[in-house]
Amino acid sequence: MPDSPAAEAFSAGDREVLGSLEFAVCVGTFYADLAERLTNGAILGFDDGGVSPASVHTFEVPGAFELPLAAKWSAESGRFAGVACLGAVIRGETNHYDYVCSEAARGVQQAQLDTGVPCAFGVLTVDSMEQALARAGGDKRHQGRDAARATLAMAALRERLEAS
């Protein structure tokens, strides 16, 4: 997809550098169909930056609450220039939603701050399955693709800063 408008966000130089790096996708599989959609979108997003699917490594976890630890382990491994964290939390009848969303977001942020490896928060936090589907390749946007592109943007920034 190098000719897509999304690919234009990355310069030829960034695409060359990014294409030589490895990336991780950590995905919560509590909603399996959404996890698959988000992961497929992330693969497209990484492709926008010149990263081949062979350089994107997917690690599944049970749900969004487990994403921060998977992100931290992936980042600490030294293998990856960035980590896209994907999943979905759909509001139910209790406060559980609030705790899971808050801790998943806090934990992913903490993982990137602790390790210095970009970790994007691509977790859908929605009120319904309809909203989730609209944001996982439906008519709103693609959170998986967006998370991959955010990961790439931060990895490219780090590479530029380290080269100067």
PyMOL commands that set and color helices and strands:
alter all, ss='L'
color gray80, all
select helices_A, chain A and resi 5-9+12-18+32-48+53-55+64-76+96-115+129-134+143-163
alter helices_A, ss='H'
color red, helices_A
select strands_A, chain A and resi 23-28+56-61+83-90+119-126
alter strands_A, ss='S'
color yellow, strands_A
deselect
rebuild
show_as cartoon
